[in-house]
Amino acid sequence: MTDRTHGTEVAEEVTLWVDPVCAWTWITYKWLREAASVRPLSLSVRPTGLGYLQGAPGLDKEHARFLELAPGPVRVLAAAGAGYGAQAIGPLYEAVARRFHEAGGLYEGLYERVRGLSVEAKRDVQASLLEQARDVVRDALAECGLPARLATAMGSAEWDEDLRTAHASIPRDGLELEVIGVPVISVGGRVGVFGPVLRSAPAGERAGALWDGFAALIREDAFLEVRRVTPRPVPAPAG
């Protein structure tokens, strides 16, 4: 974006709603972070929980167990933001998500592992991994210089209303938008959009070129949606 009065580029405010357990959101975050190195962007993140966007627990115990555990990491983001300011959320999100999705992370190989399994079996695998997430969160808190006691937020529903409020802050401009997952992006306070969903994060000028195309689409009032017709491939968050 260019300031025509002074002839200088002004950083455009970009807000990304995140959940640390979502590999697709981690990839989008990495792309935006890279795009910000070659385009005038100012990136901030806000927490929102996938667990609250998937509906009430289903009939099977695996789904109920997953929904009980899935909000844990993002609750810690909410607690960190409440106690240490919004500026604490971004670094903590990055530290937690990296430990989930990069090489050697808790979720490494997850998508290959669950491919072909029933929904119930997939949830069981995910829940088993989420039961190990407390150590991941504690290590991330230590990296960010935040107190280990914040990890207790993982099992505390007191942060759920903060997450619902953060989710409700996605700009809608009075429209009844159905936002059912992350990543969600708002550029300059415009209506939030789901995506883009990327298999891996492009680097350098490729990241900038993708940003240029994405920004052009969302600035166009006539634009509604674009989607591939082919099946979604396995994400490559460490790529």
C-alpha positions as CSV (number, residue, x, y, z in Angstrom):
1,M,0.0,0.0,0.0
2,T,1.4,3.4,-1.0
3,D,0.9,6.7,0.9
4,R,0.3,9.0,-2.0
5,T,0.9,12.1,0.1
6,H,4.4,11.2,1.0
7,G,5.2,8.7,-1.8
8,T,6.2,6.0,0.7
9,E,4.9,2.5,1.3
10,V,2.9,2.1,4.5
11,A,2.7,-1.3,6.1
12,E,-0.7,-2.9,5.7
13,E,-2.2,-4.4,8.8
14,V,-2.8,-8.1,8.4
15,T,-4.5,-10.2,11.2
16,L,-4.4,-13.9,11.2
17,W,-6.6,-16.0,13.5
18,V,-4.8,-19.1,14.6
19,D,-4.9,-22.4,16.5
20,P,-1.5,-24.0,17.2
21,V,-2.7,-27.5,16.5
22,C,-3.7,-26.7,12.8
23,A,-0.9,-27.5,10.4
24,W,-2.6,-25.5,7.6
25,T,-2.7,-22.4,9.7
26,W,1.0,-22.8,10.5
27,I,1.8,-22.9,6.8
28,T,-0.2,-19.8,6.2
29,Y,1.5,-18.0,9.1
30,K,4.9,-19.0,7.7
31,W,3.9,-17.6,4.3
32,L,2.7,-14.3,5.7
33,R,5.8,-14.0,7.8
34,E,7.9,-14.5,4.7
35,A,5.8,-12.1,2.6
36,A,6.3,-9.5,5.3
37,S,10.0,-9.7,4.6
38,V,9.5,-8.6,0.9
39,R,6.2,-6.6,1.1
40,P,5.1,-3.8,3.5
41,L,3.0,-5.9,5.8
42,S,2.5,-5.8,9.6
43,L,1.4,-9.2,10.8
44,S,-0.4,-9.9,14.1
45,V,-2.2,-13.0,15.3
46,R,-5.3,-13.7,17.4
47,P,-6.3,-17.0,18.9
48,T,-9.4,-19.0,18.0
49,G,-10.2,-22.6,18.8
50,L,-10.9,-25.3,16.2
51,G,-12.6,-27.3,19.0
52,Y,-15.3,-24.7,19.3
53,L,-15.9,-24.6,15.5
54,Q,-16.5,-28.3,15.1
55,G,-19.8,-28.5,16.9
56,A,-20.8,-30.4,20.1
57,P,-19.1,-33.7,20.8
58,G,-20.4,-36.5,18.7
59,L,-21.7,-39.9,19.8
60,D,-18.3,-41.6,19.8
61,K,-15.9,-41.3,22.7
62,E,-12.9,-40.6,20.5
63,H,-14.5,-37.4,19.2
64,A,-15.5,-36.3,22.7
65,R,-12.0,-36.9,24.0
66,F,-10.5,-35.0,21.1
67,L,-12.8,-32.0,21.7
68,E,-11.8,-32.1,25.4
69,L,-8.1,-31.9,24.6
70,A,-7.9,-29.9,21.4
71,P,-8.5,-26.4,23.0
72,G,-5.6,-26.8,25.4
73,P,-2.8,-25.1,23.5
74,V,-4.9,-22.2,22.2
75,R,-6.3,-21.6,25.7
76,V,-2.7,-20.9,26.8
77,L,-2.4,-18.3,24.0
78,A,-5.6,-16.7,25.4
79,A,-4.1,-16.7,29.0
80,A,-0.8,-15.3,27.8
81,G,-2.6,-12.5,26.0
82,A,-4.8,-11.7,29.0
83,G,-1.8,-11.7,31.4
84,Y,1.0,-10.2,29.3
85,G,-0.7,-8.3,26.5
86,A,-1.6,-9.0,22.9
87,Q,2.1,-8.7,21.9
88,A,2.8,-12.0,23.8
89,I,0.5,-14.0,21.6
90,G,2.4,-14.0,18.3
91,P,5.8,-15.2,19.7
92,L,4.1,-17.9,21.8
93,Y,1.9,-19.1,18.9
94,E,5.1,-19.5,16.8
95,A,6.9,-21.3,19.6
96,V,4.1,-23.7,20.2
97,A,3.1,-24.3,16.5
98,R,6.8,-24.9,15.5
99,R,7.0,-27.7,18.2
100,F,3.8,-29.3,16.8
101,H,4.5,-29.1,13.0
102,E,8.2,-28.7,12.2
103,A,10.6,-31.6,11.8
104,G,10.8,-33.6,15.0
105,G,7.5,-32.0,16.2
106,L,4.7,-33.7,18.0
107,Y,2.5,-33.9,14.8
108,E,5.3,-35.0,12.5
109,G,4.0,-37.6,10.1
110,L,0.5,-37.3,11.5
111,Y,-1.3,-36.9,8.2
112,E,0.4,-40.0,6.7
113,R,-0.3,-41.9,9.8
114,V,-4.1,-41.3,9.8
115,R,-4.6,-41.5,6.0
116,G,-7.2,-44.2,5.3
117,L,-8.4,-44.5,8.9
118,S,-12.0,-44.0,10.0
119,V,-12.9,-40.6,11.5
120,E,-13.1,-42.3,14.9
121,A,-9.6,-43.8,14.5
122,K,-8.2,-40.5,13.4
123,R,-9.6,-38.7,16.4
124,D,-8.1,-41.4,18.6
125,V,-4.6,-40.8,17.2
126,Q,-4.9,-37.0,17.5
127,A,-6.2,-37.2,21.1
128,S,-3.3,-39.5,22.0
129,L,-0.8,-37.0,20.7
130,L,-2.7,-34.1,22.4
131,E,-2.3,-35.8,25.7
132,Q,1.5,-35.2,25.3
133,A,1.1,-31.5,24.4
134,R,1.7,-30.2,27.9
135,D,5.5,-30.6,27.6
136,V,5.4,-28.9,24.2
137,V,3.6,-25.9,25.7
138,R,5.9,-25.7,28.7
139,D,9.0,-25.7,26.4
140,A,7.4,-22.9,24.3
141,L,6.6,-20.9,27.4
142,A,10.2,-21.2,28.5
143,E,11.4,-20.1,25.1
144,C,9.2,-17.0,25.3
145,G,10.2,-16.1,28.9
146,L,6.7,-16.7,30.1
147,P,5.9,-18.5,33.4
148,A,5.3,-22.3,33.3
149,R,2.1,-21.8,35.3
150,L,0.3,-20.6,32.2
151,A,0.3,-24.3,31.0
152,T,-2.5,-24.9,33.6
153,A,-4.8,-23.0,31.2
154,M,-4.8,-26.0,29.0
155,G,-7.3,-27.7,31.2
156,S,-9.3,-24.7,32.2
157,A,-12.5,-23.7,30.5
158,E,-12.3,-20.2,32.0
159,W,-10.5,-19.1,28.9
160,D,-13.1,-20.4,26.5
161,E,-15.1,-17.1,26.5
162,D,-11.9,-15.2,25.7
163,L,-11.5,-17.5,22.6
164,R,-15.1,-17.1,21.6
165,T,-14.7,-13.3,21.9
166,A,-11.5,-13.4,19.8
167,H,-13.3,-15.5,17.2
168,A,-16.2,-13.1,17.2
169,S,-13.7,-10.2,16.5
170,I,-13.3,-11.5,12.9
171,P,-14.6,-8.6,10.8
172,R,-17.9,-9.4,9.1
173,D,-19.3,-6.0,8.2
174,G,-22.7,-7.1,9.3
175,L,-22.7,-10.1,7.0
176,E,-23.7,-13.5,8.3
177,L,-20.5,-15.2,7.5
178,E,-20.0,-18.9,8.5
179,V,-16.4,-19.1,9.7
180,I,-15.9,-22.8,10.3
181,G,-12.1,-23.1,10.6
182,V,-8.7,-21.5,10.4
183,P,-6.7,-19.9,8.8
184,V,-8.7,-16.7,8.7
185,I,-7.2,-13.5,7.5
186,S,-8.3,-9.9,7.6
187,V,-6.4,-7.3,5.7
188,G,-6.7,-3.7,6.8
189,G,-9.8,-4.5,8.9
190,R,-11.7,-5.8,5.9
191,V,-14.1,-8.8,6.1
192,G,-12.2,-11.9,7.2
193,V,-11.6,-14.6,4.6
194,F,-10.9,-18.3,5.1
195,G,-7.5,-19.2,3.6
196,P,-5.5,-19.3,1.6
197,V,-4.8,-23.0,2.4
198,L,-1.3,-23.9,1.2
199,R,0.5,-27.2,1.0
200,S,3.8,-25.5,1.9
201,A,5.0,-22.0,2.5
202,P,6.7,-20.2,-0.5
203,A,9.8,-18.1,0.3
204,G,11.2,-14.8,-0.9
205,E,9.7,-13.2,-3.9
206,R,7.4,-16.2,-4.4
207,A,5.8,-15.4,-1.1
208,G,5.5,-11.8,-2.2
209,A,4.0,-12.6,-5.5
210,L,1.4,-14.9,-3.8
211,W,0.6,-12.0,-1.5
212,D,0.1,-9.7,-4.4
213,G,-2.4,-12.0,-6.0
214,F,-4.2,-12.8,-2.7
215,A,-4.5,-9.1,-1.8
216,A,-5.8,-8.2,-5.3
217,L,-8.6,-10.8,-4.9
218,I,-9.8,-9.8,-1.4
219,R,-9.8,-6.1,-2.4
220,E,-12.3,-6.9,-5.2
221,D,-15.8,-6.6,-3.9
222,A,-17.1,-9.0,-6.6
223,F,-14.8,-11.8,-5.4
224,L,-16.4,-14.7,-3.4
225,E,-14.4,-17.9,-3.5
226,V,-11.8,-19.9,-5.4
227,R,-11.1,-23.6,-4.7
228,R,-9.3,-26.5,-6.4
229,V,-11.4,-29.4,-7.5
230,T,-8.7,-31.9,-6.9
231,P,-8.4,-33.6,-3.4
232,R,-6.4,-31.7,-0.8
233,P,-2.8,-33.1,-0.5
234,V,-1.0,-33.8,2.7
235,P,0.4,-30.6,4.2
236,A,4.1,-30.1,4.3
237,P,4.5,-27.6,7.2
238,A,8.3,-28.3,7.6
239,G,8.8,-27.8,3.8
